[in-house]
């Protein structure tokens, strides 16, 4: 096992390779995303035009997360 300190935001790839003579063989790997947890959205606003229109919503996401973040309105 090994421990790595991740000091920067974003996506990082770690791999484990076997070196035998002059050949390298990939044994395993993992992609890790590091960043800030998302904040609760602020100033949520939804507008629907007419009875059959689709609502259009906007909001302020807060600070940059540096990771893929999906927001769902319920």
Buried (B, 14 or more C-beta within 10 A) or exposed (E): EEEEEEEEBEEEEEEEEEEEEEEEEEEEEEEEEEBEEBEEBEEEEEEEEEEEEEEEEEBEEBEEBBBEBEEEEE
